[in-house]
Structure formats: C-alpha cells, structure tokens
Amino acid sequence: METISSRLTFVMKFIFPFVFISGFAVGTLSMWLDQMHYKNGDPLPLEEKLKFLTAWIFGATYTLWMCVGLKKVQMDSTHLYVSNFRKEIAIPFVDVVDITEHHWFNLPSTIHFRAPTEFGQSIKFLHPDSFIPFYYFFGSHSAVEDLKERVGLKDG
C-alpha cells in the first residue's frame, strides 16, 4: 500500500494546533494580566491587547479549520484508505469524483466523493511536499496528478 499523504500529517493534525493555540493563548493572557510592558515600563494600551486577542481568535480558528480535519491517505490498486488516526475506511476509486488542490500556500488538497463517507463528502490531506514553499506553484503536485490518473479522473 502506498501512502500519498505527508508523514507530518499527525504532527499537523494534533501537535501543531495545540502548540500554536496554547502558545499564542499564553502570550495573549500575559498581555491581559499586564505581564508585558514596553521597554520604558509603560503598560500596553487596550487597543494593542485587543489586536493581539483578535489575532489569536482568527489564528486559532484558521489553524483548527486547516489542521484538525486532516486525514492520512493511502492507496492500493483499487481503493483509497483514509484514516483519522483512530479509524480507517476503504473507499473505492469509483467513488472519487474530484481532487482539488490549492497552489498559493501549499494548503491541503481535497478529495471529493460521490456520496458521503464516515468522514464526510470530502477529505483534506497534506501531500508529502506540502512544506516546501511554492513547490508546485505553476502546476499540480505529482501525488495529486498520480491519484487523479489512478482513479480515472485524468486521461492517461
């Protein structure tokens, strides 16, 4: 069986969101408890605290939206095997209707299914080169292209 998702999927799904959100929360809380001051000793103004709180809320929301739904994806000659690290399901290639990817910031690719699965009508996964900036800016990623070809979405 061939793994088409990144080896860092577990880290990005569970560890990164926890570290990022909790670290940013500690910084935000320390601002609100007046533990942070300017170099001259003046406290931070309310608007600075509100900016940081707003950034933390949006950052946490975006991180959860991007990371928590990630799946590990493997395939053989006829099926995708999709895992959330607790449960794995097999999905026949014929149930795949589209595979989309984002080129700007190497965001997760999305596999869309004909009918809802236990993980929903679509799943997100990170391909192996997701962390190389603009790796495939002007074209599709090879793992996505290979998957499209194998499931019959691309003319060979």
Secondary structure by P-SEA (a helix, b strand, c coil): cccccccccccccccaaaaaaaaaaaaaaaaaaccccccccccccaaaaaaaaaaaaaaaaaaaaccccbbbbbbcccbbbbbcccbbbbbccccccbbbbbcccccbbbbbbccccccccbbbbbcccccccccccccccaaaaaaaaaaccccc
